[in-house]
Amino acid sequence: MFRRREPVPFAFIAEAEKFRSNVTPPPRERASKGQRVGSTLMGLTVVAGLVGALLIGMPALSPEQSIVQHQKSEASEGR
């Protein structure tokens, strides 16, 4: 039912690179003003979210010396 394809020699593939189409693709359509504004707002939203997450997370990342100094283990109180 299905036939195995024969391996293609490498020379044939390299030779095929010479024959390129002379048909140029059509020019890309420019984005409309609404699309540019939308993509700009989306980019600003992503950047604002990352900056907000960083600002909210900074207190959790900073070591707090005052809490560490006031904590004592319960085992040392009995001695």
Secondary structure, DSSP 4 states (H G I P E B T S, - for coil): -PPPPPPPPHHHHHHHTT----PPPPPPPPPPHHHHHHHHHHHHHHHHHHHHHHHHHHHHHS--HHHHHH---HHHHT-
